[in-house]
Amino acid sequence: MNIQEEMRAKLTKAFEPELLDVINESHRHAGHAGDDGSGESHWQIRISATPFAGQSRVGRERAIHTALGADIIGRIHALAIAFV
């Protein structure tokens, strides 16, 4: 399973989102700081899920990081999160 599939599986399990896009943006950062050459260093998540209702942006971002876990967070350089 690649990182994109792992992220999708963990976020789906944790939040049962109505909308979830896990977008690999690594190609846009090739040769930049943090590009490790893996093609899986820069990501964007677009998510809408009922469990985020009433949470602050910081709380929602912490929940995403917790759901992804240290293993995934440790393997990527950048993660942009859009709550839609």
Summary of the structure (lengths in Angstrom):
residues: 84
radius of gyration: 12.7
end to end distance: 26.5
largest distance: 39.3
contacts: 227
relative contact order: 0.25
helix: 46%
strand: 23%
